[in-house]
């Protein structure tokens, strides 16, 4: 009797481990490429690249002050929605509120309370920034597959 109980326990654990492993692989298969993310299929439309050396919005000063390296940018939705391609020093999902809270507040002011997104190629992460009814900053994170050539 003990042997069958141990066997059942072992098989149950083996089955659970298999589910965890296959779930991880399954999830990785469905991370969209950048152009198929919500950012470019639902949130924005009519995006166009900007020439960084000629583009001087107030948000560029904030990004520079916080040492956020902008490698490219687009404007979307009739020019009202900027998308910044950035290299971030800190994980935006980590314990870095002392950096990101003041950064988000400064960006909110510079962008006149309008939403924007940042695409971090190093982290393969999109940060969509919006504001609630009480003015609070809301962030939505989305992973994407890196471009492979």
DSSP file (Angstrom, degrees, kcal/mol; ACC not computed):
  #  RESIDUE AA STRUCTURE BP1 BP2  ACC     N-H-->O    O-->H-N    N-H-->O    O-->H-N    TCO  KAPPA ALPHA  PHI   PSI    X-CA   Y-CA   Z-CA
    1    1 A X     >        0   0    0      0, 0.0     4,-1.7     0, 0.0     5,-0.1   0.000 360.0 360.0 360.0 -42.5    0.0    0.0    0.0
    2    2 A X  H  >  +     0   0    0      1,-0.2     4,-2.6     2,-0.2     5,-0.2   0.881 360.0  56.7 -63.1 -37.3    2.8    2.4    0.8
    3    3 A X  H  > S+     0   0    0      1,-0.2     4,-2.4     2,-0.2    -1,-0.2   0.914 106.9  47.1 -63.1 -43.2    4.5    1.7   -2.5
    4    4 A X  H  > S+     0   0    0      2,-0.2     4,-2.5     1,-0.2    -1,-0.2   0.863 111.5  52.1 -68.2 -33.8    1.4    2.7   -4.5
    5    5 A X  H  X S+     0   0    0     -4,-1.7     4,-2.5     2,-0.2    -2,-0.2   0.931 111.9  45.4 -65.6 -45.4    1.0    5.9   -2.5
    6    6 A X  H  X S+     0   0    0     -4,-2.6     4,-2.8     2,-0.2    -2,-0.2   0.896 112.8  51.6 -63.5 -39.7    4.6    6.8   -3.1
    7    7 A X  H  X S+     0   0    0     -4,-2.4     4,-2.7    -5,-0.2    -2,-0.2   0.922 111.1  47.3 -63.3 -43.8    4.2    6.0   -6.8
    8    8 A X  H  X S+     0   0    0     -4,-2.5     4,-2.5     2,-0.2    -2,-0.2   0.907 112.6  49.4 -63.8 -42.1    1.1    8.1   -7.0
    9    9 A X  H  X S+     0   0    0     -4,-2.5     4,-2.4     2,-0.2    -2,-0.2   0.931 112.9  46.9 -62.5 -45.8    2.8   11.0   -5.3
   10   10 A X  H  X S+     0   0    0     -4,-2.8     4,-2.6     1,-0.2    -2,-0.2   0.929 113.7  47.5 -61.8 -46.4    5.9   10.7   -7.6
   11   11 A X  H  X S+     0   0    0     -4,-2.7     4,-2.7     1,-0.2    -1,-0.2   0.882 111.1  52.0 -65.1 -38.0    3.7   10.5  -10.7
   12   12 A X  H  X S+     0   0    0     -4,-2.5     4,-2.5     2,-0.2    -1,-0.2   0.923 112.0  45.4 -63.5 -44.1    1.7   13.5   -9.5
   13   13 A X  H  X S+     0   0    0     -4,-2.4     4,-2.6     2,-0.2    -2,-0.2   0.894 112.9  50.9 -65.4 -39.9    4.8   15.6   -9.0
   14   14 A X  H  X S+     0   0    0     -4,-2.6     4,-2.1     2,-0.2    -2,-0.2   0.914 111.0  48.6 -63.2 -42.8    6.2   14.5  -12.3
   15   15 A X  H  X S+     0   0    0     -4,-2.7     4,-2.1     2,-0.2    -2,-0.2   0.919 111.9  49.1 -62.5 -44.7    2.9   15.5  -14.0
   16   16 A X  H  X S+     0   0    0     -4,-2.5     4,-2.5     2,-0.2    -2,-0.2   0.917 110.1  50.8 -62.1 -44.1    2.9   18.9  -12.3
   17   17 A X  H  X S+     0   0    0     -4,-2.6     4,-2.5     1,-0.2    -1,-0.2   0.898 109.5  51.7 -60.7 -40.0    6.6   19.5  -13.3
   18   18 A X  H  X S+     0   0    0     -4,-2.1     4,-2.9     2,-0.2     5,-0.2   0.899 109.2  49.7 -63.2 -40.7    5.7   18.6  -16.9
   19   19 A X  H  X S+     0   0    0     -4,-2.1     4,-2.7     2,-0.2    -2,-0.2   0.920 111.2  48.9 -64.1 -43.4    2.8   21.1  -16.8
   20   20 A X  H  X S+     0   0    0     -4,-2.5     4,-2.1     2,-0.2    -2,-0.2   0.937 114.8  44.7 -61.6 -46.9    5.0   23.9  -15.4
   21   21 A X  H  X S+     0   0    0     -4,-2.5     4,-2.2     1,-0.2    -2,-0.2   0.929 116.6  44.3 -65.5 -45.2    7.7   23.2  -18.0
   22   22 A X  H  X S+     0   0    0     -4,-2.9     4,-2.9     1,-0.2    -1,-0.2   0.859 111.6  54.9 -70.1 -32.3    5.3   22.9  -20.9
   23   23 A X  H  X S+     0   0    0     -4,-2.7     4,-2.8    -5,-0.2    -1,-0.2   0.901 108.2  48.8 -64.2 -40.3    3.4   26.0  -19.7
   24   24 A X  H  X S+     0   0    0     -4,-2.1     4,-2.1     2,-0.2    -2,-0.2   0.923 115.0  44.0 -64.5 -44.4    6.5   28.0  -19.7
   25   25 A X  H  X S+     0   0    0     -4,-2.2     4,-1.6     2,-0.2    -2,-0.2   0.906 113.7  51.4 -66.5 -40.3    7.4   26.8  -23.2
   26   26 A X  H  X S+     0   0    0     -4,-2.9     4,-0.8     1,-0.2    -2,-0.2   0.924 110.4  48.4 -62.0 -45.1    3.8   27.4  -24.3
   27   27 A X  H >< S+     0   0    0     -4,-2.8     3,-0.9     1,-0.2    -1,-0.2   0.895 108.4  54.3 -63.0 -40.5    3.8   30.9  -23.0
   28   28 A X  H >< S+     0   0    0     -4,-2.1     3,-1.1     1,-0.3    -1,-0.2   0.834 101.9  58.9 -64.4 -31.7    7.1   31.8  -24.6
   29   29 A X  H 3< S+     0   0    0     -4,-1.6    -1,-0.3     1,-0.2    -2,-0.2   0.779 104.7  51.2 -67.3 -25.7    5.7   30.7  -28.0
   30   30 A X  T << S+     0   0    0     -3,-0.9     2,-0.6    -4,-0.8    -1,-0.2   0.200  72.1 118.2-104.1  16.4    2.9   33.3  -27.8
   31   31 A X    <   -     0   0    0     -3,-1.1   113,-0.1    -4,-0.1   114,-0.1  -0.744  67.2-126.5 -77.3 122.7    4.9   36.4  -27.0
   32   32 A X        -     0   0    0     -2,-0.6   113,-3.1   111,-0.4     5,-0.1  -0.241  14.3-106.5 -74.0 157.9    4.2   38.6  -30.0
   33   33 A X  B >   -a  145   0A   0    111,-0.2     3,-1.7     1,-0.1     4,-0.3  -0.388  45.2 -97.9 -69.8 162.2    6.7   40.3  -32.3
   34   34 A X  G >  S+     0   0    0    111,-0.8     3,-1.6     1,-0.3     6,-0.4   0.885 123.6  52.2 -54.3 -45.1    6.9   44.0  -31.7
   35   35 A X  G 3  S+     0   0    0      1,-0.3    -1,-0.3     4,-0.1    -3,-0.0   0.651 109.1  52.0 -69.9 -12.7    4.6   44.9  -34.6
   36   36 A X  G <  S+     0   0    0     -3,-1.7    -1,-0.3     5,-0.0    -2,-0.2   0.279  85.8 111.4-105.0  10.2    1.9   42.5  -33.3
   37   37 A X  S X> S-     0   0    0     -3,-1.6     4,-1.2    -4,-0.3     3,-0.5  -0.318  85.6-105.0 -75.9 165.7    1.8   43.9  -29.8
   38   38 A X  H 3>>S+     0   0    0      1,-0.2     4,-2.8     2,-0.2     5,-2.5   0.845 118.0  66.8 -56.9 -34.6   -1.2   45.8  -28.4
   39   39 A X  I 34>S+     0   0    0      1,-0.2     5,-2.0     3,-0.2    -1,-0.2   0.918 113.0  28.5 -54.6 -45.9    0.9   49.0  -28.8
   40   40 A X  I <45S+     0   0    0     -3,-0.5    -1,-0.2    -6,-0.4    -2,-0.2   0.484 127.8  41.9 -99.7  -2.7    0.9   48.7  -32.6
   41   41 A X  I  <5S+     0   0    0     -4,-1.2    -3,-0.2    -3,-0.2    -2,-0.2   0.670 132.9   7.4-110.4 -24.4   -2.4   46.8  -33.1
   42   42 A X  I  <5S+     0   0    0     -4,-2.8    -3,-0.2    -5,-0.3    -4,-0.1   0.701 126.3  44.5-124.7 -40.6   -4.8   48.6  -30.6
   43   43 A X  I   <S+     0   0    0     -5,-2.5     2,-0.3     1,-0.0    -3,-0.2   0.908 111.8  33.6 -82.6 -43.4   -3.2   51.6  -29.0
   44   44 A X      < +     0   0    0     -5,-2.0     2,-0.3    -6,-0.4     3,-0.1  -0.735  55.9 176.6-116.5 161.9   -1.6   53.4  -31.8
   45   45 A X        +     0   0    0     -2,-0.3    32,-2.9     1,-0.1    33,-0.3  -0.967  62.9  26.4-152.5 161.9   -2.2   54.0  -35.5
   46   46 A X  S    S-     0   0    0     -2,-0.3    32,-0.3    30,-0.2     2,-0.2   0.903  75.9-178.5  48.9  52.2   -0.6   56.0  -38.3
   47   47 A X        -     0   0    0     29,-0.2     2,-0.4    -7,-0.1    29,-0.2  -0.560   7.9-173.6 -81.8 144.4    2.9   56.0  -36.7
   48   48 A X  E     -B   75   0B   0     27,-2.2    27,-2.3    -2,-0.2     2,-0.1  -0.997  25.6-113.0-137.5 144.8    5.8   57.7  -38.4
   49   49 A X  E     -B   74   0B   0     -2,-0.4     2,-0.3    25,-0.2    25,-0.2  -0.388  28.7-147.6 -69.9 149.5    9.4   57.8  -37.5
   50   50 A X        -     0   0    0     23,-2.0     2,-0.8    -2,-0.1    23,-0.4  -0.880  18.9-116.6-115.6 153.9   10.9   61.1  -36.4
   51   51 A X    >>  -     0   0    0     -2,-0.3     3,-1.3     1,-0.2     4,-1.2  -0.812  25.6-151.6 -87.7 111.6   14.5   62.4  -36.9
   52   52 A X  G >4 S+     0   0    0     -2,-0.8     3,-0.6     1,-0.3    -1,-0.2   0.863  90.8  55.9 -57.3 -41.3   15.8   62.6  -33.4
   53   53 A X  G 34 S+     0   0    0      1,-0.2    -1,-0.3    -3,-0.1    -2,-0.0   0.774 116.2  38.5 -65.9 -22.4   18.3   65.4  -34.1
   54   54 A X  G <4 S+     0   0    0     -3,-1.3     2,-0.6     1,-0.0    -1,-0.2   0.558  98.7  87.7 -99.0 -11.4   15.4   67.6  -35.4
   55   55 A X    <<  +     0   0    0     -4,-1.2     2,-0.1    -3,-0.6    -5,-0.0  -0.810  46.5 168.1 -99.1 116.7   12.8   66.5  -32.9
   56   56 A X        +     0   0    0     -2,-0.6    -1,-0.1     4,-0.0     2,-0.0  -0.408   7.4 159.6-128.1  56.5   12.8   68.6  -29.7
   57   57 A X    >>  -     0   0    0      1,-0.1     3,-1.4    -2,-0.1     4,-0.6  -0.367  54.9-108.6 -72.5 162.5    9.7   67.9  -27.6
   58   58 A X  H >> S+     0   0    0     52,-0.3     4,-1.2     1,-0.3     3,-0.6   0.785 116.4  68.0 -60.6 -27.7    9.8   68.8  -23.9
   59   59 A X  H 3> S+     0   0    0     51,-0.3     4,-2.7     1,-0.2    -1,-0.3   0.802  88.2  65.3 -64.6 -27.9    9.9   65.1  -23.1
   60   60 A X  H <> S+     0   0    0     -3,-1.4     4,-2.2     1,-0.2    -1,-0.2   0.885  99.7  51.7 -62.0 -37.8   13.3   64.8  -24.6
   61   61 A X  H <X S+     0   0    0     -4,-0.6     4,-2.6    -3,-0.6    -1,-0.2   0.898 110.6  48.1 -64.9 -39.8   14.7   67.1  -21.8
   62   62 A X  H  X S+     0   0    0     -4,-1.2     4,-2.1     2,-0.2    -2,-0.2   0.937 110.9  50.2 -65.7 -46.2   13.1   64.9  -19.2
   63   63 A X  H  <>S+     0   0    0     -4,-2.7     5,-3.2     1,-0.2    -2,-0.2   0.904 113.2  46.6 -58.6 -41.6   14.5   61.7  -20.7
   64   64 A X  H ><5S+     0   0    0     -4,-2.2     3,-1.7     3,-0.2    -1,-0.2   0.913 108.9  54.5 -66.8 -43.0   17.9   63.3  -20.8
   65   65 A X  H 3<5S+     0   0    0     -4,-2.6    -2,-0.2     1,-0.3    -1,-0.2   0.871 111.8  44.6 -58.9 -38.0   17.7   64.5  -17.2
   66   66 A X  T 3<5S-     0   0    0     -4,-2.1    -1,-0.3    -5,-0.1    -2,-0.2   0.267 116.1-116.8 -92.0  11.4   16.9   60.9  -16.0
   67   67 A X  T < 5 +     0   0    0     -3,-1.7     2,-0.7     1,-0.2    -3,-0.2   0.851  58.8 156.6  57.7  39.1   19.6   59.5  -18.2
   68   68 A X      < -     0   0    0     -5,-3.2     2,-0.6    -6,-0.2    -1,-0.2  -0.877  38.3-138.1 -95.6 115.6   17.2   57.5  -20.4
   69   69 A X  E     - C   0  87B   0     18,-1.2    18,-1.9    -2,-0.7     2,-0.6  -0.638  12.5-155.2 -79.4 118.4   19.0   56.9  -23.7
   70   70 A X  E     + C   0  86B   0     -2,-0.6    16,-0.2    16,-0.2     3,-0.1  -0.851  17.8 174.4 -96.1 119.7   16.5   57.4  -26.6
   71   71 A X  E     -     0   0B   0     14,-3.0     2,-0.3    -2,-0.6    15,-0.2   0.691  67.2 -10.9 -97.6 -22.6   17.6   55.4  -29.7
   72   72 A X  E     - C   0  85B   0     13,-1.2    13,-2.8   -21,-0.1    -1,-0.3  -0.967  61.0-158.9-164.5 167.5   14.6   56.1  -31.9
   73   73 A X  E     - C   0  84B   0    -23,-0.4   -23,-2.0    -2,-0.3     2,-0.3  -0.992   3.5-165.0-155.0 155.4   11.1   57.6  -31.7
   74   74 A X  E     -BC  49  83B   0      9,-2.1     9,-2.6    -2,-0.3     2,-0.4  -0.949  13.0-144.6-132.6 154.5    7.8   57.6  -33.5
   75   75 A X  E     +BC  48  82B   0    -27,-2.3   -27,-2.2    -2,-0.3     2,-0.2  -0.986  27.6 175.6-118.5 138.9    4.7   59.8  -33.3
   76   76 A X  E  >> + C   0  81B   0      5,-2.3     5,-2.1    -2,-0.4     4,-0.7  -0.743  46.5  43.5-132.2 174.5    1.4   58.2  -33.7
   77   77 A X  T >45S-     0   0    0    -32,-2.9     3,-1.0     1,-0.3    -1,-0.2   0.908 135.7 -39.7  53.1  52.5   -2.3   59.0  -33.6
   78   78 A X  T 345S-     0   0    0    -32,-0.3    -1,-0.3   -33,-0.3    -2,-0.1   0.739 111.7 -58.7  72.5  22.9   -2.1   62.3  -35.4
   79   79 A X  T 345S+     0   0    0     -3,-0.4    -1,-0.2   -33,-0.2    -2,-0.2   0.455 118.8 104.2  87.5   1.1    1.2   63.3  -33.7
   80   80 A X  T <<5 +     0   0    0     -3,-1.0     2,-0.5    -4,-0.7    -3,-0.2   0.553  68.6  61.6 -92.0  -8.6   -0.4   63.1  -30.2
   81   81 A X  E   < -C   76   0B   0     -5,-2.1    -5,-2.3    35,-0.0     2,-0.3  -0.900  68.5-160.8-126.2 103.5    1.2   59.8  -29.0
   82   82 A X  E     -C   75   0B   0     -2,-0.5    35,-2.0    33,-0.5     2,-0.5  -0.588   3.0-161.9 -82.7 144.8    4.9   59.5  -28.8
   83   83 A X  E     -Cd  74 117B   0     -9,-2.6    -9,-2.1    -2,-0.3     2,-0.5  -0.984  10.7-161.4-122.6 116.4    6.7   56.1  -28.8
   84   84 A X  E     -Cd  73 118B   0     33,-2.7    35,-3.3    -2,-0.5     2,-0.7  -0.855  11.3-148.8-102.3 130.2   10.2   56.2  -27.4
   85   85 A X  E     +Cd  72 119B   0    -13,-2.8   -14,-3.0    -2,-0.5   -13,-1.2  -0.889  39.4 171.9 -94.8 117.5   12.7   53.4  -28.1
   86   86 A X  E     -Cd  70 120B   0     33,-2.6    35,-0.9    -2,-0.7     2,-0.5  -0.794  44.0-135.4-131.8 162.4   14.9   53.5  -25.1
   87   87 A X  E     -C   69   0B   0    -18,-1.9   -18,-1.2    -2,-0.3     2,-0.3  -0.990  33.4-154.9-114.6 117.8   17.6   51.9  -23.1
   88   88 A X        -     0   0    0     -2,-0.5   -20,-0.1   -20,-0.2   -21,-0.1  -0.743  16.7-154.5 -99.4 141.0   16.6   51.9  -19.4
   89   89 A X  S    S+     0   0    0     -2,-0.3     2,-0.3   -22,-0.1    -1,-0.1   0.783  81.5  39.8 -79.2 -28.7   19.1   51.8  -16.5
   90   90 A X  S    S-     0   0    0      6,-0.1     2,-0.5     4,-0.0    -1,-0.1  -0.897  91.7-102.0-126.4 151.0   16.6   50.2  -14.1
   91   91 A X    >   -     0   0    0     -2,-0.3     3,-1.7     1,-0.2     5,-0.2  -0.580  26.5-150.4 -69.3 117.7   14.0   47.5  -14.4
   92   92 A X  T 3  S+     0   0    0     -2,-0.5    -1,-0.2     1,-0.3     4,-0.1   0.653  97.6  50.0 -68.3 -12.1   10.6   49.3  -14.6
   93   93 A X  T 3  S+     0   0    0      2,-0.1    -1,-0.3     3,-0.0    -2,-0.1   0.416 100.9  84.2-100.9   0.1    8.9   46.4  -12.9
   94   94 A X  S <  S-     0   0    0     -3,-1.7     2,-1.8     1,-0.1     3,-0.1  -0.055 103.6 -70.7 -89.3-167.4   11.5   46.2  -10.1
   95   95 A X  S    S+     0   0    0      1,-0.2     3,-0.1     2,-0.1    -1,-0.1  -0.497  89.6 116.7 -86.0  67.2   11.8   48.0   -6.8
   96   96 A X    >>  +     0   0    0     -2,-1.8     4,-2.7    -5,-0.2     3,-1.5  -0.113  17.5 131.7-129.0  36.3   12.7   51.3   -8.3
   97   97 A X  H 3>  +     0   0    0      1,-0.3     4,-2.1     2,-0.2     5,-0.5   0.827  69.7  65.0 -59.2 -32.0    9.9   53.6   -7.3
   98   98 A X  H 34 S+     0   0    0      1,-0.2    -1,-0.3     2,-0.2     4,-0.2   0.766 113.9  32.4 -65.6 -23.2   12.4   56.2   -6.1
   99   99 A X  H <> S+     0   0    0     -3,-1.5     4,-1.6     2,-0.1    -2,-0.2   0.870 123.4  42.1 -92.2 -51.8   13.5   56.6   -9.8
  100  100 A X  H  X S+     0   0    0     -4,-2.7     4,-3.3     1,-0.2     5,-0.3   0.844 105.4  60.2 -73.4 -34.8   10.3   55.9  -11.8
  101  101 A X  H  X S+     0   0    0     -4,-2.1     4,-2.0    -5,-0.3    -1,-0.2   0.956 112.1  38.5 -60.8 -50.3    7.8   57.9   -9.7
  102  102 A X  H  > S+     0   0    0     -5,-0.5     4,-2.4    -4,-0.2    -1,-0.2   0.886 116.7  53.7 -65.6 -35.4    9.5   61.2  -10.2
  103  103 A X  H  X S+     0   0    0     -4,-1.6     4,-2.5     2,-0.2    -2,-0.2   0.953 109.6  46.5 -61.2 -50.1   10.4   60.3  -13.8
  104  104 A X  H  X S+     0   0    0     -4,-3.3     4,-2.4     1,-0.2    -1,-0.2   0.883 112.2  51.4 -61.5 -38.8    6.8   59.5  -14.6
  105  105 A X  H  X S+     0   0    0     -4,-2.0     4,-2.0    -5,-0.3    -1,-0.2   0.915 111.2  47.0 -64.7 -42.4    5.6   62.7  -13.0
  106  106 A X  H  X S+     0   0    0     -4,-2.4     4,-2.5     1,-0.2    -2,-0.2   0.891 113.0  49.1 -66.2 -39.2    8.1   64.8  -15.0
  107  107 A X  H  X S+     0   0    0     -4,-2.5     4,-2.5     2,-0.2    -2,-0.2   0.887 107.8  55.4 -66.9 -38.1    7.1   63.0  -18.2
  108  108 A X  H  <>S+     0   0    0     -4,-2.4     5,-3.1    -5,-0.2     6,-0.3   0.934 111.7  43.0 -58.7 -47.0    3.4   63.7  -17.4
  109  109 A X  H ><5S+     0   0    0     -4,-2.0     3,-1.3     3,-0.2    -2,-0.2   0.933 115.6  47.8 -65.5 -46.6    4.0   67.4  -17.1
  110  110 A X  H 3<5S+     0   0    0     -4,-2.5   -52,-0.3     1,-0.3   -51,-0.3   0.826 114.6  46.2 -65.5 -32.1    6.3   67.6  -20.2
  111  111 A X  T ><5S-     0   0    0     -4,-2.5     3,-1.3    -5,-0.2    -1,-0.3   0.238 114.1-116.6 -96.6  13.1    3.8   65.6  -22.3
  112  112 A X  T < 5 -     0   0    0     -3,-1.3    -3,-0.2     1,-0.3    -4,-0.1   0.879  67.9 -57.9  54.8  46.5    0.9   67.6  -21.1
  113  113 A X  T 3 <S+     0   0    0     -5,-3.1     2,-0.3     1,-0.2    -1,-0.3   0.634 102.7 135.8  64.2  16.7   -0.9   64.7  -19.4
  114  114 A X    <   -     0   0    0     -3,-1.3    -1,-0.2    -6,-0.3    -3,-0.1  -0.701  57.4-108.5 -94.6 149.0   -1.0   62.7  -22.6
  115  115 A X        +     0   0    0     -2,-0.3   -33,-0.5    -3,-0.1     2,-0.3  -0.256  40.4 170.6 -70.3 161.8   -0.2   59.0  -22.7
  116  116 A X  E     - E   0 129B   0     13,-1.7    13,-3.0   -35,-0.2     2,-0.3  -0.944  20.5-132.5-157.7 172.3    3.0   57.7  -24.3
  117  117 A X  E     -dE  83 128B   0    -35,-2.0   -33,-2.7    -2,-0.3     2,-0.4  -0.966   4.2-153.4-134.9 153.6    4.9   54.4  -24.6
  118  118 A X  E     -dE  84 127B   0      9,-2.2     9,-2.9    -2,-0.3     2,-0.6  -0.994   7.0-155.8-124.6 134.6    8.5   53.3  -24.2
  119  119 A X  E     -dE  85 126B   0    -35,-3.3   -33,-2.6    -2,-0.4     2,-0.8  -0.948   6.6-161.5-110.7 115.7   10.0   50.3  -26.0
  120  120 A X  E  >> -dE  86 125B   0      5,-3.2     5,-1.8    -2,-0.6     4,-1.3  -0.851   7.5-173.8-101.2 104.8   13.0   48.9  -24.2
  121  121 A X  T  45S+     0   0    0    -35,-0.9    -1,-0.2    -2,-0.8   -34,-0.1   0.857  83.8  57.3 -65.4 -35.3   14.9   46.7  -26.7
  122  122 A X  T  45S+     0   0    0    -36,-0.5    -1,-0.2     1,-0.2   -35,-0.1   0.884 119.0  30.4 -64.0 -37.9   17.3   45.5  -24.0
  123  123 A X  T  45S-     0   0    0      2,-0.2    -1,-0.2    -3,-0.1    -2,-0.2   0.533 100.6-130.0 -95.7  -8.9   14.4   44.2  -21.8
  124  124 A X  T  <5 +     0   0    0     -4,-1.3    20,-1.5     1,-0.2     2,-0.4   0.954  66.0 133.3  52.6  52.2   12.1   43.3  -24.8
  125  125 A X  E   < -EF 120 143B   0     -5,-1.8    -5,-3.2    18,-0.2     2,-0.5  -0.993  49.8-152.0-138.3 137.1    9.5   45.2  -22.9
  126  126 A X  E     -EF 119 142B   0     16,-3.0    16,-2.0    -2,-0.4     2,-0.6  -0.926   9.0-161.1-106.6 133.7    6.9   47.9  -23.8
  127  127 A X  E     -EF 118 141B   0     -9,-2.9    -9,-2.2    -2,-0.5     2,-0.6  -0.953   4.2-165.4-115.6 110.3    5.8   50.3  -21.1
  128  128 A X  E     -EF 117 140B   0     12,-3.0    12,-2.2    -2,-0.6     2,-0.5  -0.855   9.3-159.6 -94.9 124.2    2.5   52.0  -21.9
  129  129 A X  E     +EF 116 139B   0    -13,-3.0   -13,-1.7    -2,-0.6     2,-0.2  -0.920  21.6 154.3-113.3 122.6    1.9   55.0  -19.6
  130  130 A X  E     - F   0 138B   0      8,-2.7     8,-3.1    -2,-0.5     2,-0.4  -0.751  33.7-119.7-132.0 179.9   -1.5   56.5  -19.1
  131  131 A X  E     - F   0 137B   0     -2,-0.2     6,-0.2     6,-0.2     5,-0.1  -0.984  17.6-133.0-132.0 139.1   -3.2   58.5  -16.4
  132  132 A X    >   -     0   0    0      4,-2.8     3,-2.0    -2,-0.4     6,-0.0  -0.169  39.9 -90.7 -79.3 177.8   -6.3   57.7  -14.2
  133  133 A X  T 3  S+     0   0    0      1,-0.3    -1,-0.1     2,-0.1    -2,-0.0   0.768 128.8  50.6 -62.0 -27.3   -9.2   60.0  -13.5
  134  134 A X  T 3  S-     0   0    0      2,-0.1    -1,-0.3     0, 0.0    -2,-0.0   0.310 124.0-103.2 -93.5   8.7   -7.4   61.3  -10.4
  135  135 A X  S <  S+     0   0    0     -3,-2.0    -2,-0.1     1,-0.3     2,-0.1   0.460  71.4 149.0  87.0   0.9   -4.2   62.0  -12.3
  136  136 A X        -     0   0    0      1,-0.1    -4,-2.8    -5,-0.1     2,-0.3  -0.392  51.4-110.8 -71.0 146.4   -2.4   58.9  -11.1
  137  137 A X  E     -F  131   0B   0     -6,-0.2     2,-0.4    -2,-0.1    -6,-0.2  -0.595  32.0-165.8 -78.2 133.4    0.2   57.3  -13.4
  138  138 A X  E     -F  130   0B   0     -8,-3.1    -8,-2.7    -2,-0.3     2,-0.4  -0.979   0.4-164.0-121.2 132.8   -0.8   53.9  -14.7
  139  139 A X  E     -F  129   0B   0     -2,-0.4     2,-0.4   -10,-0.2   -10,-0.2  -0.947   5.2-168.8-119.2 139.3    1.7   51.6  -16.4
  140  140 A X  E     -F  128   0B   0    -12,-2.2   -12,-3.0    -2,-0.4     2,-0.4  -0.996  12.5-154.1-125.4 126.4    0.9   48.6  -18.5
  141  141 A X  E     +F  127   0B   0     -2,-0.4     2,-0.4   -14,-0.2   -14,-0.2  -0.821  13.5 178.6-106.6 140.2    3.8   46.2  -19.4
  142  142 A X  E     -F  126   0B   0    -16,-2.0   -16,-3.0    -2,-0.4     2,-0.2  -0.988  18.1-141.5-141.7 130.5    3.9   44.0  -22.5
  143  143 A X  E     -F  125   0B   0     -2,-0.4  -111,-0.4   -18,-0.2     2,-0.3  -0.536  19.8-170.8 -84.3 154.5    6.7   41.7  -23.6
  144  144 A X        -     0   0    0    -20,-1.5     2,-0.3    -2,-0.2  -111,-0.2  -0.982  27.2-105.7-143.4 157.2    7.6   41.2  -27.2
  145  145 A X  B     -a   33   0A   0   -113,-3.1  -111,-0.8    -2,-0.3     3,-0.1  -0.613  42.1-113.2 -78.4 137.0    9.8   38.9  -29.2
  146  146 A X        -     0   0    0     -2,-0.3     2,-0.4  -113,-0.1    -1,-0.1  -0.356  35.8 -99.4 -67.2 153.1   13.1   40.5  -30.5
  147  147 A X        -     0   0    0   -114,-0.0     2,-0.5     2,-0.0    -1,-0.1  -0.581  39.0-159.2 -73.3 127.9   13.5   41.0  -34.2
  148  148 A X              0   0    0     -2,-0.4    -3,-0.0     1,-0.1    -1,-0.0  -0.939 360.0 360.0-112.7 133.5   15.6   38.2  -35.7
  149  149 A X              0   0    0     -2,-0.5    -1,-0.1     0, 0.0    -2,-0.0   0.397 360.0 360.0-104.5 360.0   17.3   38.7  -39.0
